[in-house]
Protein backbone atom coordinates (compact mmCIF):
# COMPACT_ATOMS: atom_id res chain seq x y z
CA UNK A 1 0.00 0.00 0.00
CA UNK A 2 1.84 3.05 -1.29
CA UNK A 3 -0.88 5.72 -1.07
CA UNK A 4 -0.30 7.01 2.46
CA UNK A 5 0.97 10.53 1.65
CA UNK A 6 -0.71 13.80 0.73
CA UNK A 7 0.86 16.99 -0.64
CA UNK A 8 3.90 17.89 -2.71
CA UNK A 9 6.11 20.39 -0.83
CA UNK A 10 4.18 20.41 2.44
CA UNK A 11 3.61 16.67 2.70
CA UNK A 12 1.81 14.53 5.28
CA UNK A 13 2.37 10.76 5.52
CA UNK A 14 0.27 8.78 8.00
CA UNK A 15 0.40 5.29 9.46
CA UNK A 16 -1.50 3.06 11.87
CA UNK A 17 -4.79 1.22 12.27
CA UNK A 18 -7.92 1.81 14.35
CA UNK A 19 -7.16 -0.90 16.94
CA UNK A 20 -3.36 -0.95 16.67
CA UNK A 21 -0.91 0.34 19.27
CA UNK A 22 -0.89 3.83 17.80
CA UNK A 23 -1.52 6.00 14.79
CA UNK A 24 0.88 8.66 13.65
CA UNK A 25 2.59 10.46 10.84
CA UNK A 26 5.47 12.39 9.36
CA UNK A 27 5.24 15.97 8.08
CA UNK A 28 7.84 16.99 5.51
CA UNK A 29 8.41 20.45 4.07
CA UNK A 30 7.42 22.55 7.06
CA UNK A 31 9.52 25.74 7.11
CA UNK A 32 12.01 26.16 9.92
CA UNK A 33 11.30 28.61 12.72
CA UNK A 34 7.57 28.01 13.06
CA UNK A 35 6.43 28.31 16.68
CA UNK A 36 4.49 25.15 17.60
CA UNK A 37 1.45 25.83 19.78
CA UNK A 38 0.74 22.48 21.49
CA UNK A 39 -2.39 23.79 23.19
CA UNK A 40 -3.82 24.79 19.82
CA UNK A 41 -3.00 21.43 18.23
CA UNK A 42 -4.51 19.46 21.12
CA UNK A 43 -7.62 21.65 21.02
CA UNK A 44 -8.00 20.87 17.32
CA UNK A 45 -7.72 17.16 18.15
CA UNK A 46 -10.31 17.59 20.90
CA UNK A 47 -12.76 18.94 18.32
CA UNK A 48 -12.41 15.67 16.36
CA UNK A 49 -12.07 13.40 19.41
CA UNK A 50 -14.65 10.65 20.00
CA UNK A 51 -16.77 10.78 23.15
CA UNK A 52 -16.98 14.58 23.20
CA UNK A 53 -20.80 14.73 23.34
CA UNK A 54 -23.97 12.63 23.47
CA UNK A 55 -24.41 12.69 19.68
CA UNK A 56 -21.10 11.09 18.71
CA UNK A 57 -19.42 7.72 19.26
CA UNK A 58 -18.70 7.08 22.93
CA UNK A 59 -15.25 5.59 22.34
CA UNK A 60 -13.00 7.41 24.82
CA UNK A 61 -9.66 8.54 23.44
CA UNK A 62 -7.50 11.34 24.89
CA UNK A 63 -5.97 11.89 21.45
CA UNK A 64 -2.96 13.78 22.75
CA UNK A 65 -0.17 13.99 20.21
CA UNK A 66 3.46 13.22 21.04
CA UNK A 67 6.04 14.80 18.74
CA UNK A 68 9.18 12.75 18.13
CA UNK A 69 11.31 14.94 15.85
CA UNK A 70 11.58 18.16 13.88
CA UNK A 71 10.87 20.49 16.81
CA UNK A 72 13.50 22.06 19.07
CA UNK A 73 12.79 24.52 21.88
CA UNK A 74 9.25 24.96 20.65
CA UNK A 75 10.10 25.75 17.02
CA UNK A 76 10.36 23.68 13.86
CA UNK A 77 13.88 22.90 12.63
CA UNK A 78 13.05 22.22 8.99
CA UNK A 79 13.54 18.49 9.50
CA UNK A 80 10.78 15.89 9.25
CA UNK A 81 8.21 16.25 12.04
CA UNK A 82 7.36 12.81 13.40
CA UNK A 83 4.42 12.23 15.76
CA UNK A 84 2.30 9.50 17.35
CA UNK A 85 -1.12 9.31 18.98
CA UNK A 86 -1.59 6.26 21.22
CA UNK A 87 -4.78 4.21 20.89
CA UNK A 88 -6.19 3.66 24.38
CA UNK A 89 -9.83 2.57 24.27
CA UNK A 90 -10.24 -0.17 21.65
CA UNK A 91 -13.08 -2.67 22.13
CA UNK A 92 -11.91 -5.31 19.68
CA UNK A 93 -14.55 -7.81 20.82
CA UNK A 94 -17.17 -5.64 19.12
CA UNK A 95 -15.83 -6.74 15.74
CA UNK A 96 -15.18 -10.48 16.04
CA UNK A 97 -18.68 -11.27 14.76
CA UNK A 98 -17.89 -9.71 11.36
CA UNK A 99 -14.43 -11.27 11.02
CA UNK A 100 -15.39 -13.09 7.82
CA UNK A 101 -18.43 -11.02 6.80
CA UNK A 102 -18.75 -7.94 4.63
CA UNK A 103 -20.63 -5.03 6.20
CA UNK A 104 -22.89 -3.20 3.68
CA UNK A 105 -21.36 0.03 2.28
CA UNK A 106 -18.11 -0.48 4.22
CA UNK A 107 -14.64 -1.02 2.78
CA UNK A 108 -14.63 -4.67 3.95
CA UNK A 109 -15.33 -6.30 0.57
CA UNK A 110 -13.20 -4.00 -1.59
CA UNK A 111 -10.26 -4.10 0.83
CA UNK A 112 -10.42 -7.92 1.02
CA UNK A 113 -10.54 -8.25 -2.76
CA UNK A 114 -7.66 -5.81 -3.31
CA UNK A 115 -5.24 -6.96 -0.60
CA UNK A 116 -6.43 -10.45 0.36
CA UNK A 117 -5.78 -9.79 4.04
CA UNK A 118 -8.08 -7.54 6.06
CA UNK A 119 -7.77 -6.10 9.56
CA UNK A 120 -11.43 -6.34 10.59
CA UNK A 121 -10.92 -4.62 13.97
CA UNK A 122 -12.56 -1.23 13.62
CA UNK A 123 -11.88 -1.21 9.91
CA UNK A 124 -8.10 -1.28 10.30
CA UNK A 125 -6.34 1.12 7.96
CA UNK A 126 -9.61 2.16 6.28
CA UNK A 127 -11.03 3.45 9.58
CA UNK A 128 -11.70 7.15 10.09
CA UNK A 129 -9.49 6.84 13.17
CA UNK A 130 -6.64 7.75 10.80
CA UNK A 131 -8.09 11.24 10.32
CA UNK A 132 -6.71 12.28 13.72
CA UNK A 133 -3.32 12.33 11.97
CA UNK A 134 -4.72 14.65 9.33
CA UNK A 135 -5.84 17.02 12.07
CA UNK A 136 -2.29 17.11 13.48
CA UNK A 137 -0.86 17.86 10.03
CA UNK A 138 -3.62 20.35 9.31
CA UNK A 139 -3.08 22.10 12.65
CA UNK A 140 0.57 22.73 11.82
CA UNK A 141 -0.48 23.89 8.36
CA UNK A 142 -2.90 26.33 10.04
CA UNK A 143 -0.02 27.72 12.10
CA UNK A 144 1.88 28.36 8.85
CA UNK A 145 -1.16 30.05 7.30
CA UNK A 146 -1.59 32.22 10.38
CA UNK A 147 1.64 33.99 9.42
CA UNK A 148 -0.05 35.04 6.17
CA UNK A 149 -3.36 36.01 7.74
CA UNK A 150 -5.23 33.16 6.03
CA UNK A 151 -8.24 31.90 7.99
CA UNK A 152 -10.11 28.61 7.47
CA UNK A 153 -13.54 28.08 9.04
CA UNK A 154 -15.95 25.17 8.60
CA UNK A 155 -19.34 24.45 10.12
CA UNK A 156 -22.24 22.00 9.79
CA UNK A 157 -24.75 23.40 7.30
CA UNK A 158 -27.08 20.40 7.00
CA UNK A 159 -28.13 17.24 8.85
CA UNK A 160 -30.58 15.10 6.91
CA UNK A 161 -33.35 17.42 5.78
CA UNK A 162 -32.51 20.11 8.37
CA UNK A 163 -30.60 22.78 6.46
CA UNK A 164 -29.04 26.15 7.32
CA UNK A 165 -29.99 28.45 4.42
CA UNK A 166 -28.29 31.69 5.56
CA UNK A 167 -25.33 32.93 3.54
CA UNK A 168 -22.06 32.44 5.42
CA UNK A 169 -21.44 36.20 5.35
CA UNK A 170 -24.47 36.66 7.60
CA UNK A 171 -23.35 34.12 10.22
CA UNK A 172 -21.41 34.64 13.45
CA UNK A 173 -18.59 32.10 13.23
CA UNK A 174 -17.85 32.54 16.94
CA UNK A 175 -21.05 30.56 17.62
CA UNK A 176 -19.87 27.41 15.82
CA UNK A 177 -18.34 25.80 18.91
CA UNK A 178 -21.26 26.80 21.15
CA UNK A 179 -23.18 23.58 20.48
CA UNK A 180 -22.26 19.90 19.89
CA UNK A 181 -23.43 19.96 16.25
CA UNK A 182 -21.07 22.83 15.32
CA UNK A 183 -23.74 24.88 13.56
CA UNK A 184 -23.53 28.69 14.08
CA UNK A 185 -27.33 29.11 14.11
CA UNK A 186 -28.75 28.22 17.54
CA UNK A 187 -32.25 27.19 16.47
CA UNK A 188 -31.07 25.18 13.45
CA UNK A 189 -28.47 23.50 15.69
CA UNK A 190 -31.19 22.40 18.11
CA UNK A 191 -33.20 20.91 15.24
CA UNK A 192 -30.10 19.14 13.90
CA UNK A 193 -29.29 17.65 17.31
CA UNK A 194 -32.87 16.41 17.68
CA UNK A 195 -32.66 14.77 14.25
CA UNK A 196 -29.44 12.97 15.16
CA UNK A 197 -30.83 11.75 18.48
CA UNK A 198 -34.00 10.49 16.78
CA UNK A 199 -32.16 8.32 14.26
CA UNK A 200 -29.78 7.04 16.93
CA UNK A 201 -32.72 5.95 19.08
CA UNK A 202 -33.87 3.53 16.36
CA UNK A 203 -30.35 2.24 15.67
CA UNK A 204 -29.91 4.18 12.45
CA UNK A 205 -27.63 6.92 11.12
CA UNK A 206 -27.94 10.08 9.03
CA UNK A 207 -25.77 12.16 6.73
CA UNK A 208 -25.12 15.86 6.39
CA UNK A 209 -23.11 18.68 4.84
CA UNK A 210 -20.25 20.88 5.95
CA UNK A 211 -19.52 24.30 4.49
CA UNK A 212 -15.96 25.62 4.58
CA UNK A 213 -14.76 29.18 3.97
CA UNK A 214 -11.11 30.15 3.35
CA UNK A 215 -10.47 33.88 3.73
CA UNK A 216 -7.57 36.22 2.91
CA UNK A 217 -6.12 33.87 0.30
CA UNK A 218 -3.62 35.70 -1.94
CA UNK A 219 -4.06 35.83 -5.71
CA UNK A 220 -2.09 33.19 -7.58
CA UNK A 221 -2.39 29.87 -5.75
CA UNK A 222 -2.97 26.91 -8.05
CA UNK A 223 -2.15 26.23 -11.69
CA UNK A 224 -4.10 26.34 -14.96
CA UNK A 225 -3.76 22.70 -16.04
CA UNK A 226 -3.28 19.63 -13.81
CA UNK A 227 -2.83 21.34 -10.43
CA UNK A 228 -5.95 23.48 -10.36
CA UNK A 229 -6.54 24.71 -6.81
CA UNK A 230 -10.19 23.63 -6.73
CA UNK A 231 -9.24 20.19 -8.04
CA UNK A 232 -6.73 19.69 -5.24
CA UNK A 233 -9.23 20.90 -2.64
CA UNK A 234 -11.80 18.53 -4.13
CA UNK A 235 -9.41 15.60 -3.94
CA UNK A 236 -8.62 16.46 -0.31
CA UNK A 237 -12.30 16.51 0.62
CA UNK A 238 -13.29 13.41 -1.34
CA UNK A 239 -10.44 11.56 0.38
CA UNK A 240 -12.16 11.97 3.76
CA UNK A 241 -14.10 8.93 4.96
CA UNK A 242 -17.84 8.96 4.12
CA UNK A 243 -17.64 11.94 1.75
CA UNK A 244 -19.92 11.58 -1.28
CA UNK A 245 -19.93 15.04 -2.81
CA UNK A 246 -18.01 18.28 -3.27
CA UNK A 247 -18.96 21.61 -4.86
CA UNK A 248 -17.33 25.03 -4.74
CA UNK A 249 -18.59 28.48 -5.61
CA UNK A 250 -22.01 28.37 -7.27
CA UNK A 251 -21.57 24.60 -7.61
CA UNK A 252 -24.45 22.65 -9.10
CA UNK A 253 -26.85 25.57 -8.68
CA UNK A 254 -24.81 27.47 -11.25
CA UNK A 255 -26.27 25.36 -14.06
CA UNK A 256 -29.59 27.21 -13.69
CA UNK A 257 -27.97 30.61 -14.35
CA UNK A 258 -27.11 32.36 -17.59
CA UNK A 259 -23.56 33.55 -18.22
CA UNK A 260 -24.66 37.15 -17.81
CA UNK A 261 -25.93 36.26 -14.33
CA UNK A 262 -23.04 34.03 -13.30
CA UNK A 263 -20.09 36.16 -14.39
CA UNK A 264 -18.26 37.92 -11.55
CA UNK A 265 -17.64 41.48 -12.76
CA UNK A 266 -14.30 43.04 -11.86
CA UNK A 267 -13.88 46.32 -10.03
CA UNK A 268 -10.85 48.29 -8.86
CA UNK A 269 -10.31 50.46 -5.81
CA UNK A 270 -6.88 51.97 -5.09
CA UNK A 271 -5.33 49.49 -7.57
CA UNK A 272 -6.89 46.53 -5.68
CA UNK A 273 -8.86 44.38 -8.12
CA UNK A 274 -11.87 42.55 -6.68
CA UNK A 275 -15.13 41.11 -7.99
CA UNK A 276 -18.64 42.42 -7.34
CA UNK A 277 -19.97 38.89 -6.83
CA UNK A 278 -18.27 35.58 -6.05
CA UNK A 279 -19.99 32.82 -7.98
CA UNK A 280 -16.50 31.58 -8.88
CA UNK A 281 -15.86 30.67 -5.25
CA UNK A 282 -12.54 32.52 -5.16
CA UNK A 283 -10.96 30.43 -7.93
CA UNK A 284 -10.83 31.19 -11.66
CA UNK A 285 -8.95 29.11 -14.20
CA UNK A 286 -7.72 26.90 -11.37
CA UNK A 287 -5.99 29.87 -9.67
CA UNK A 288 -7.11 31.82 -6.59
CA UNK A 289 -8.32 35.35 -7.35
CA UNK A 290 -8.15 36.82 -3.84
CA UNK A 291 -11.85 36.43 -3.00
CA UNK A 292 -13.16 34.03 -0.36
CA UNK A 293 -12.89 30.36 -1.32
CA UNK A 294 -16.02 28.55 -0.19
CA UNK A 295 -17.24 25.01 -0.77
CA UNK A 296 -19.65 22.33 0.46
CA UNK A 297 -18.81 18.76 1.41
CA UNK A 298 -21.53 16.09 1.56
CA UNK A 299 -21.22 13.13 3.96
CA UNK A 300 -23.27 9.96 3.61
CA UNK A 301 -25.00 8.31 6.60
CA UNK A 302 -22.51 6.24 8.63
CA UNK A 303 -22.52 2.69 7.25
CA UNK A 304 -22.54 0.94 10.64
CA UNK A 305 -26.12 0.76 11.92
CA UNK A 306 -27.55 -1.09 14.92
CA UNK A 307 -29.97 -3.05 12.76
CA UNK A 308 -29.83 -6.45 11.08
CA UNK A 309 -28.83 -6.41 7.40
CA UNK A 310 -28.41 -9.17 4.86
CA UNK A 311 -24.92 -9.68 3.47
CA UNK A 312 -22.41 -12.38 2.49
CA UNK A 313 -19.18 -13.70 3.97
CA UNK A 314 -15.82 -14.07 2.22
CA UNK A 315 -16.90 -17.46 0.84
CA UNK A 316 -20.11 -16.07 -0.66
CA UNK A 317 -22.45 -17.54 1.96
CA UNK A 318 -25.49 -15.54 3.01
CA UNK A 319 -25.16 -13.97 6.48
CA UNK A 320 -26.88 -11.38 8.63
CA UNK A 321 -24.74 -8.60 10.12
CA UNK A 322 -25.57 -6.05 12.77
CA UNK A 323 -23.46 -3.26 14.22
CA UNK A 324 -22.17 -3.56 17.77
CA UNK A 325 -20.32 -1.22 20.09
CA UNK A 326 -19.76 2.54 19.72
CA UNK A 327 -20.37 4.37 16.46
CA UNK A 328 -21.31 7.85 15.29
CA UNK A 329 -25.00 8.29 14.40
CA UNK A 330 -23.88 11.27 12.27
CA UNK A 331 -20.30 11.98 11.31
CA UNK A 332 -20.49 15.69 10.43
CA UNK A 333 -20.04 17.26 13.90
CA UNK A 334 -16.64 15.54 14.31
CA UNK A 335 -15.72 16.02 10.64
CA UNK A 336 -15.61 19.84 10.85
CA UNK A 337 -11.95 19.99 12.01
CA UNK A 338 -11.03 17.30 9.46
CA UNK A 339 -12.42 19.40 6.61
CA UNK A 340 -10.54 22.44 7.91
CA UNK A 341 -7.33 20.44 8.26
CA UNK A 342 -7.40 19.02 4.74
CA UNK A 343 -8.12 22.49 3.36
CA UNK A 344 -5.16 23.85 5.36
CA UNK A 345 -2.85 21.16 3.95
CA UNK A 346 -3.82 22.09 0.38
CA UNK A 347 -3.51 25.85 0.84
CA UNK A 348 -0.18 25.58 2.68
CA UNK A 349 1.24 23.28 0.00
CA UNK A 350 0.17 25.63 -2.80
CA UNK A 351 1.37 28.67 -0.87
CA UNK A 352 4.88 27.23 -0.60
CA UNK A 353 4.85 26.02 -4.22
CA UNK A 354 3.76 29.45 -5.43
CA UNK A 355 7.00 30.98 -4.16
CA UNK A 356 8.70 29.42 -7.22
CA UNK A 357 6.19 30.83 -9.74
CA UNK A 358 8.12 33.95 -10.76
CA UNK A 359 11.15 36.09 -9.88
C-alpha positions in Angstrom: 0.0 0.0 0.0 1.8 3.1 -1.3 -0.9 5.7 -1.1 -0.3 7.0 2.5 1.0 10.5 1.7 -0.7 13.8 0.7 0.9 17.0 -0.6 3.9 17.9 -2.7 6.1 20.4 -0.8 4.2 20.4 2.4 3.6 16.7 2.7 1.8 14.5 5.3 2.4 10.8 5.5 0.3 8.8 8.0 0.4 5.3 9.5 -1.5 3.1 11.9 -4.8 1.2 12.3 -7.9 1.8 14.4 -7.2 -0.9 16.9 -3.4 -0.9 16.7 -0.9 0.3 19.3 -0.9 3.8 17.8 -1.5 6.0 14.8 0.9 8.7 13.6 2.6 10.5 10.8 5.5 12.4 9.4 5.2 16.0 8.1 7.8 17.0 5.5 8.4 20.4 4.1 7.4 22.6 7.1 9.5 25.7 7.1 12.0 26.2 9.9 11.3 28.6 12.7 7.6 28.0 13.1 6.4 28.3 16.7 4.5 25.2 17.6 1.5 25.8 19.8 0.7 22.5 21.5 -2.4 23.8 23.2 -3.8 24.8 19.8 -3.0 21.4 18.2 -4.5 19.5 21.1 -7.6 21.7 21.0 -8.0 20.9 17.3 -7.7 17.2 18.1 -10.3 17.6 20.9 -12.8 18.9 18.3 -12.4 15.7 16.4 -12.1 13.4 19.4 -14.7 10.6 20.0 -16.8 10.8 23.1 -17.0 14.6 23.2 -20.8 14.7 23.3 -24.0 12.6 23.5 -24.4 12.7 19.7 -21.1 11.1 18.7 -19.4 7.7 19.3 -18.7 7.1 22.9 -15.2 5.6 22.3 -13.0 7.4 24.8 -9.7 8.5 23.4 -7.5 11.3 24.9 -6.0 11.9 21.5 -3.0 13.8 22.7 -0.2 14.0 20.2 3.5 13.2 21.0 6.0 14.8 18.7 9.2 12.8 18.1 11.3 14.9 15.8 11.6 18.2 13.9 10.9 20.5 16.8 13.5 22.1 19.1 12.8 24.5 21.9 9.2 25.0 20.6 10.1 25.7 17.0 10.4 23.7 13.9 13.9 22.9 12.6 13.1 22.2 9.0 13.5 18.5 9.5 10.8 15.9 9.3 8.2 16.2 12.0 7.4 12.8 13.4 4.4 12.2 15.8 2.3 9.5 17.3 -1.1 9.3 19.0 -1.6 6.3 21.2 -4.8 4.2 20.9 -6.2 3.7 24.4 -9.8 2.6 24.3 -10.2 -0.2 21.7 -13.1 -2.7 22.1 -11.9 -5.3 19.7 -14.5 -7.8 20.8 -17.2 -5.6 19.1 -15.8 -6.7 15.7 -15.2 -10.5 16.0 -18.7 -11.3 14.8 -17.9 -9.7 11.4 -14.4 -11.3 11.0 -15.4 -13.1 7.8 -18.4 -11.0 6.8 -18.7 -7.9 4.6 -20.6 -5.0 6.2 -22.9 -3.2 3.7 -21.4 0.0 2.3 -18.1 -0.5 4.2 -14.6 -1.0 2.8 -14.6 -4.7 4.0 -15.3 -6.3 0.6 -13.2 -4.0 -1.6 -10.3 -4.1 0.8 -10.4 -7.9 1.0 -10.5 -8.3 -2.8 -7.7 -5.8 -3.3 -5.2 -7.0 -0.6 -6.4 -10.5 0.4 -5.8 -9.8 4.0 -8.1 -7.5 6.1 -7.8 -6.1 9.6 -11.4 -6.3 10.6 -10.9 -4.6 14.0 -12.6 -1.2 13.6 -11.9 -1.2 9.9 -8.1 -1.3 10.3 -6.3 1.1 8.0 -9.6 2.2 6.3 -11.0 3.4 9.6 -11.7 7.2 10.1 -9.5 6.8 13.2 -6.6 7.7 10.8 -8.1 11.2 10.3 -6.7 12.3 13.7 -3.3 12.3 12.0 -4.7 14.6 9.3 -5.8 17.0 12.1 -2.3 17.1 13.5 -0.9 17.9 10.0 -3.6 20.4 9.3 -3.1 22.1 12.7 0.6 22.7 11.8 -0.5 23.9 8.4 -2.9 26.3 10.0 0.0 27.7 12.1 1.9 28.4 8.8 -1.2 30.1 7.3 -1.6 32.2 10.4 1.6 34.0 9.4 0.0 35.0 6.2 -3.4 36.0 7.7 -5.2 33.2 6.0 -8.2 31.9 8.0 -10.1 28.6 7.5 -13.5 28.1 9.0 -15.9 25.2 8.6 -19.3 24.4 10.1 -22.2 22.0 9.8 -24.7 23.4 7.3 -27.1 20.4 7.0 -28.1 17.2 8.8 -30.6 15.1 6.9 -33.4 17.4 5.8 -32.5 20.1 8.4 -30.6 22.8 6.5 -29.0 26.1 7.3 -30.0 28.5 4.4 -28.3 31.7 5.6 -25.3 32.9 3.5 -22.1 32.4 5.4 -21.4 36.2 5.3 -24.5 36.7 7.6 -23.3 34.1 10.2 -21.4 34.6 13.4 -18.6 32.1 13.2 -17.9 32.5 16.9 -21.1 30.6 17.6 -19.9 27.4 15.8 -18.3 25.8 18.9 -21.3 26.8 21.2 -23.2 23.6 20.5 -22.3 19.9 19.9 -23.4 20.0 16.3 -21.1 22.8 15.3 -23.7 24.9 13.6 -23.5 28.7 14.1 -27.3 29.1 14.1 -28.7 28.2 17.5 -32.3 27.2 16.5 -31.1 25.2 13.5 -28.5 23.5 15.7 -31.2 22.4 18.1 -33.2 20.9 15.2 -30.1 19.1 13.9 -29.3 17.7 17.3 -32.9 16.4 17.7 -32.7 14.8 14.3 -29.4 13.0 15.2 -30.8 11.7 18.5 -34.0 10.5 16.8 -32.2 8.3 14.3 -29.8 7.0 16.9 -32.7 5.9 19.1 -33.9 3.5 16.4 -30.4 2.2 15.7 -29.9 4.2 12.5 -27.6 6.9 11.1 -27.9 10.1 9.0 -25.8 12.2 6.7 -25.1 15.9 6.4 -23.1 18.7 4.8 -20.2 20.9 6.0 -19.5 24.3 4.5 -16.0 25.6 4.6 -14.8 29.2 4.0 -11.1 30.2 3.3 -10.5 33.9 3.7 -7.6 36.2 2.9 -6.1 33.9 0.3 -3.6 35.7 -1.9 -4.1 35.8 -5.7 -2.1 33.2 -7.6 -2.4 29.9 -5.7 -3.0 26.9 -8.0 -2.1 26.2 -11.7 -4.1 26.3 -15.0 -3.8 22.7 -16.0 -3.3 19.6 -13.8 -2.8 21.3 -10.4 -5.9 23.5 -10.4 -6.5 24.7 -6.8 -10.2 23.6 -6.7 -9.2 20.2 -8.0 -6.7 19.7 -5.2 -9.2 20.9 -2.6 -11.8 18.5 -4.1 -9.4 15.6 -3.9 -8.6 16.5 -0.3 -12.3 16.5 0.6 -13.3 13.4 -1.3 -10.4 11.6 0.4 -12.2 12.0 3.8 -14.1 8.9 5.0 -17.8 9.0 4.1 -17.6 11.9 1.7 -19.9 11.6 -1.3 -19.9 15.0 -2.8 -18.0 18.3 -3.3 -19.0 21.6 -4.9 -17.3 25.0 -4.7 -18.6 28.5 -5.6 -22.0 28.4 -7.3 -21.6 24.6 -7.6 -24.5 22.6 -9.1 -26.9 25.6 -8.7 -24.8 27.5 -11.3 -26.3 25.4 -14.1 -29.6 27.2 -13.7 -28.0 30.6 -14.4 -27.1 32.4 -17.6 -23.6 33.6 -18.2 -24.7 37.2 -17.8 -25.9 36.3 -14.3 -23.0 34.0 -13.3 -20.1 36.2 -14.4 -18.3 37.9 -11.5 -17.6 41.5 -12.8 -14.3 43.0 -11.9 -13.9 46.3 -10.0 -10.9 48.3 -8.9 -10.3 50.5 -5.8 -6.9 52.0 -5.1 -5.3 49.5 -7.6 -6.9 46.5 -5.7 -8.9 44.4 -8.1 -11.9 42.6 -6.7 -15.1 41.1 -8.0 -18.6 42.4 -7.3 -20.0 38.9 -6.8 -18.3 35.6 -6.1 -20.0 32.8 -8.0 -16.5 31.6 -8.9 -15.9 30.7 -5.3 -12.5 32.5 -5.2 -11.0 30.4 -7.9 -10.8 31.2 -11.7 -8.9 29.1 -14.2 -7.7 26.9 -11.4 -6.0 29.9 -9.7 -7.1 31.8 -6.6 -8.3 35.3 -7.3 -8.2 36.8 -3.8 -11.8 36.4 -3.0 -13.2 34.0 -0.4 -12.9 30.4 -1.3 -16.0 28.5 -0.2 -17.2 25.0 -0.8 -19.6 22.3 0.5 -18.8 18.8 1.4 -21.5 16.1 1.6 -21.2 13.1 4.0 -23.3 10.0 3.6 -25.0 8.3 6.6 -22.5 6.2 8.6 -22.5 2.7 7.3 -22.5 0.9 10.6 -26.1 0.8 11.9 -27.5 -1.1 14.9 -30.0 -3.1 12.8 -29.8 -6.5 11.1 -28.8 -6.4 7.4 -28.4 -9.2 4.9 -24.9 -9.7 3.5 -22.4 -12.4 2.5 -19.2 -13.7 4.0 -15.8 -14.1 2.2 -16.9 -17.5 0.8 -20.1 -16.1 -0.7 -22.4 -17.5 2.0 -25.5 -15.5 3.0 -25.2 -14.0 6.5 -26.9 -11.4 8.6 -24.7 -8.6 10.1 -25.6 -6.0 12.8 -23.5 -3.3 14.2 -22.2 -3.6 17.8 -20.3 -1.2 20.1 -19.8 2.5 19.7 -20.4 4.4 16.5 -21.3 7.9 15.3 -25.0 8.3 14.4 -23.9 11.3 12.3 -20.3 12.0 11.3 -20.5 15.7 10.4 -20.0 17.3 13.9 -16.6 15.5 14.3 -15.7 16.0 10.6 -15.6 19.8 10.8 -11.9 20.0 12.0 -11.0 17.3 9.5 -12.4 19.4 6.6 -10.5 22.4 7.9 -7.3 20.4 8.3 -7.4 19.0 4.7 -8.1 22.5 3.4 -5.2 23.8 5.4 -2.9 21.2 4.0 -3.8 22.1 0.4 -3.5 25.8 0.8 -0.2 25.6 2.7 1.2 23.3 0.0 0.2 25.6 -2.8 1.4 28.7 -0.9 4.9 27.2 -0.6 4.8 26.0 -4.2 3.8 29.4 -5.4 7.0 31.0 -4.2 8.7 29.4 -7.2 6.2 30.8 -9.7 8.1 33.9 -10.8 11.1 36.1 -9.9 
